[in-house]
Amino acid sequence: MKPALRYLAILVVFAFAVVAGWRVVGQMQAARYAQADPERALGWRPDHPQALLVLAERQLAEGRFAESRANARRLLAHEPLQGVAFRLLADAADREGRRDDAFRLYLIAEKRAPRDLQTRAWLTQRYLERGDFAKALDQVDRILRMAPQRARSINPVLAQLAKDPAFAEALAAKLRQGPPWRAGLLNSLRDPKAGNPVAVGRVMQALQNQGGLKPEEYAQWLDNLMTQGRWGEAYARWAGSLPKPDGRLPLVYNGNFAQLPSDVGFDWRLRRIPGVILRFEPASGAGGQVAYLNFLDRRVPSAGLEQALLLSPGSYRLAVRMRAQALRSEMGLQWTVECAGPAGVVGRTDAIDGSFAWRAFEADVTIPPEGCPGQWLRLVNPVPSGAAQRVVGEAWLDDVRLVRQR
C-alpha cells in the first residue's frame, strides 16, 4: 500500500475511535447526571430515556404540563413501549381536568407498564368512583401481590369501604379466590382495635353465603365476637344456618350428643386436658351416643368438655344425666354455669363422685340482668391447683338440659 493511502486509513480509524470514545463518554456522563440533573444529562445525550423520564416527572410535579407532555412524547419517540411515559401523559391530562383522556391513557400505561403501582392506584380510585368494585379489587390484588408491604395502608381503607354492602360482596368474591393477602386482611378486619364491626360482619357473612369461608375462619370469627362481648351477634350468626325442627334451638345445643361436637360457636367444645381421655361411644340399648370420660389420676382443672350459652336474665334448671365407676377426687366434680363477665358462677351441681348408675344431677341457675352477656357450661374440678387436684375413675353422660323456670 502506498504511504499516502496508509496514512489516510490510519486517520479514518483514528477518527472512528475518537467518535466512538466520545459517544461512550457521553453515555457515561448522561447516565451519571440522569437522576440528579436531567437537563445536564440531556446535554450529553439528548435522547437519554432515564433523563427524559426524570425531567418530565419534575415538570409535571411543578405544574409545567405542556413541557412534561413534550418530554414524555420525546421519550416515546425513542422508546414507544415505555409505559411510564403514558402514565405521565395521563397524569397531566387528569390534572388539567380531562378525565376521559386520562382514563384512556392510564389504560395504555397499565398494559405497557403492568408493574407501575402509581398507574394501578389511579385506576383503583377511578373504578371505585364509578362503582365498579370488581375491577377496583382486581387492581388492589395486583398492587398487593407486587408490594405486600402496602397492605398496612390498604387494609384499613378496604375495611372502611366494606361498610357498603355492595363493596363487601365484591370483596368477599375476591377473597374467595384465595389471594395471598386474604389472611392478612381478615386479621385486620377482626382486630378489635383497628377493625370495623359493620365491615367485618358484612364481609364474613358474604363469604359464608358464597361458600368461601373456611371452617377455622368461621370459628375464629364467632370467637372474636364473643371476646368482644358481642355474644348476641355471635349466637345469631351461628344459629342462623342451623336447622330448627320446632322453630327454635334448645338452650343446650346437642345436649344428647346426637352429632359429634363441632368445637364451633355454641356447640360443645372439646379441650385437650392432659390426664383426661374424652371420647364418644354408642349408647347401649338406644340410638345416639354418650360422652365417655376416663380420668388417669393426674391433676386436672376440668374435664375438657364445655359449651357457650346465651341465656337471658332469669331462673333456669340445669339437669345432667350421668353414671360413674370409681370416680374419686378431693371435692368431686361439678357442672357449673359461669358468666363471661363479672357476675361469675351463677349455678353449680352437687359433687359428682364415686360409683353410681344412671342418675340426674341438677342445679338452679340464676342469670343476673348485669355482668353476664354470655355463659359457659363446664364440667370442672373445684379444687384449686395443687396435689389435691388429682382425679381418677370413669364417667359417662348422655343428656344435658336447661329449662327456664317460671
C-alpha positions, -999 to 999 in steps of 0.1 A, spaced: 0 0 0 12 34 -9 23 56 21 -4 82 14 -32 56 14 -17 41 46 -18 74 64 -54 80 52 -65 47 66 -49 54 99 -66 88 100 -100 72 93 -96 46 120 -85 72 145 -115 94 137 -139 65 142 -121 57 175 -125 93 187 -162 94 177 -168 60 194 -150 71 225 -168 104 227 -202 85 224 -191 63 253 -181 93 274 -214 110 265 -233 79 275 -215 76 308 -220 113 316 -257 111 307 -262 81 330 -242 99 358 -265 130 358 -298 114 347 -313 114 382 -298 145 398 -295 168 369 -315 155 339 -311 187 318 -273 184 321 -276 147 312 -296 156 281 -269 180 271 -246 149 268 -272 127 252 -305 144 240 -324 112 238 -313 96 272 -345 78 284 -340 80 321 -331 117 319 -362 124 298 -384 105 323 -370 122 354 -373 157 337 -409 150 326 -418 139 362 -403 170 377 -421 193 353 -454 175 360 -449 180 397 -442 217 392 -473 221 371 -455 226 338 -478 203 320 -470 212 284 -433 208 289 -439 175 307 -460 162 278 -433 173 253 -406 153 271 -429 123 276 -435 123 239 -398 126 232 -393 96 253 -420 77 234 -404 86 201 -373 67 212 -390 40 232 -426 35 220 -433 8 246 -424 30 276 -454 26 298 -444 52 324 -444 79 297 -481 72 291 -487 74 328 -471 109 328 -493 119 299 -523 105 317 -514 123 349 -511 156 331 -545 151 315 -560 143 348 -546 175 365 -560 195 336 -594 181 342 -595 159 311 -607 128 330 -617 107 299 -584 113 282 -566 105 315 -585 72 318 -577 62 282 -540 69 287 -539 51 321 -553 20 304 -525 21 279 -500 27 307 -514 -4 326 -508 -26 296 -472 -13 288 -461 -9 324 -480 -36 344 -458 -32 374 -463 5 378 -480 10 411 -490 46 405 -510 36 374 -528 9 393 -535 32 423 -551 58 400 -572 31 382 -583 17 416 -596 51 426 -613 56 392 -631 23 393 -642 30 429 -657 63 418 -676 45 390 -689 18 414 -670 -9 395 -659 -26 427 -648 -59 410 -623 -41 387 -611 -19 416 -603 -50 436 -585 -65 406 -562 -35 408 -558 -39 446 -550 -76 441 -522 -67 417 -508 -40 439 -507 -63 470 -491 -91 450 -463 -68 438 -460 -48 470 -472 -68 500 -459 -42 525 -487 -18 512 -513 -39 530 -507 -19 562 -521 12 545 -546 -5 521 -563 -29 546 -579 -1 567 -592 16 536 -608 -17 525 -623 -21 559 -640 13 557 -652 6 521 -667 -28 532 -694 -9 552 -710 -6 518 -729 -39 512 -721 -40 475 -684 -35 481 -685 -62 509 -700 -86 484 -673 -78 458 -645 -81 484 -658 -115 495 -659 -127 459 -622 -117 455 -612 -132 489 -630 -164 478 -603 -168 451 -577 -172 478 -553 -143 471 -521 -142 492 -533 -112 511 -565 -128 523 -554 -139 557 -538 -105 565 -569 -86 555 -592 -109 576 -569 -105 606 -571 -67 601 -609 -68 599 -612 -89 630 -588 -67 650 -609 -53 678 -587 -21 680 -585 -13 643 -613 -34 627 -648 -22 619 -677 -44 633 -701 -35 605 -675 -42 578 -662 -75 592 -698 -87 597 -707 -79 561 -676 -94 546 -676 -126 567 -714 -131 561 -709 -126 524 -680 -151 524 -702 -176 542 -731 -170 518 -708 -176 488 -693 -207 503 -659 -192 507 -655 -191 545 -631 -218 558 -642 -237 589 -614 -223 610 -621 -187 598 -658 -192 607 -649 -205 642 -624 -177 648 -650 -151 637 -675 -163 662 -649 -165 690 -638 -129 683 -673 -117 686 -676 -134 719 -643 -120 731 -656 -85 722 -687 -91 743 -710 -93 713 -725 -127 723 -759 -119 708 -744 -113 674 -722 -144 676 -752 -165 685 -774 -151 658 -747 -157 631 -741 -193 644 -777 -202 648 -789 -187 615 -777 -216 594 -788 -245 617 -820 -265 613 -847 -258 639 -872 -286 639 -897 -268 662 -887 -233 652 -860 -227 679 -829 -243 693 -826 -258 727 -808 -238 754 -781 -265 754 -773 -275 719 -766 -311 710 -772 -320 747 -776 -357 739 -745 -358 716 -765 -369 687 -739 -353 665 -702 -352 671 -693 -318 687 -681 -293 661 -659 -271 685 -676 -241 669 -699 -214 682 -724 -226 707 -719 -263 702 -698 -284 725 -661 -276 727 -635 -303 734 -604 -291 752 -573 -313 754 -566 -318 791 -536 -340 800 -548 -368 822 -583 -370 807 -594 -393 779 -626 -379 762 -644 -398 735 -679 -407 723 -694 -442 724 -727 -457 711 -754 -456 737 -763 -491 748 -799 -502 740 -807 -470 722 -797 -448 693 -773 -419 696 -741 -418 717 -727 -409 751 -697 -390 762 -671 -411 780 -645 -396 804 -615 -415 818 -595 -397 844 -559 -410 847 -551 -400 883 -535 -367 873 -541 -331 883 -569 -318 861 -587 -284 864 -616 -296 842 -629 -325 821 -623 -306 789 -660 -305 779 -677 -272 777 -703 -252 758 -710 -215 753 -746 -204 762 -767 -174 756 -792 -172 784 -813 -141 791 -818 -129 827 -840 -152 847 -841 -185 865 -832 -219 849 -829 -255 859 -798 -275 848 -801 -313 846 -773 -337 835 -777 -375 832 -746 -394 843 -732 -426 856 -697 -433 871 -673 -460 881 -648 -455 909 -647 -418 903 -627 -402 930 -614 -367 937 -609 -344 967 -642 -325 963 -659 -343 935 -665 -328 901 -692 -302 894 -712 -289 865 -711 -251 866 -726 -223 846 -703 -193 847 -709 -158 833 -684 -144 807 -684 -113 829 -681 -100 864 -711 -120 877 -690 -151 879 -705 -186 886 -743 -185 887 -751 -222 892 -734 -254 902 -744 -290 908 -737 -311 939 -704 -330 939 -701 -359 914 -681 -387 929 -680 -425 935 -698 -453 916 -734 -450 906 -759 -460 879 -775 -435 856 -789 -406 875 -796 -369 871 -775 -341 886 -794 -308 889 -787 -272 897 -806 -239 899 -792 -213 876 -800 -176 880 -788 -152 853 -785 -116 866 -795 -86 845 -760 -72 845 -725 -86 842 -734 -117 823 -735 -112 784 -729 -149 779 -721 -180 798 -700 -211 798 -713 -246 809 -684 -267 821 -676 -299 840 -649 -287 864 -628 -298 893 -634 -271 920 -601 -278 938 -575 -251 933 -543 -261 915 -521 -285 936 -516 -321 946 -553 -323 957 -565 -316 922 -559 -353 911 -589 -371 896 -592 -409 889 -621 -430 875 -646 -431 847 -678 -412 839 -704 -413 812 -731 -387 803 -758 -386 776 -783 -359 783 -776 -322 793 -806 -299 795 -815 -264 806 -851 -254 813 -863 -219 821 -883 -217 853 -914 -196 855 
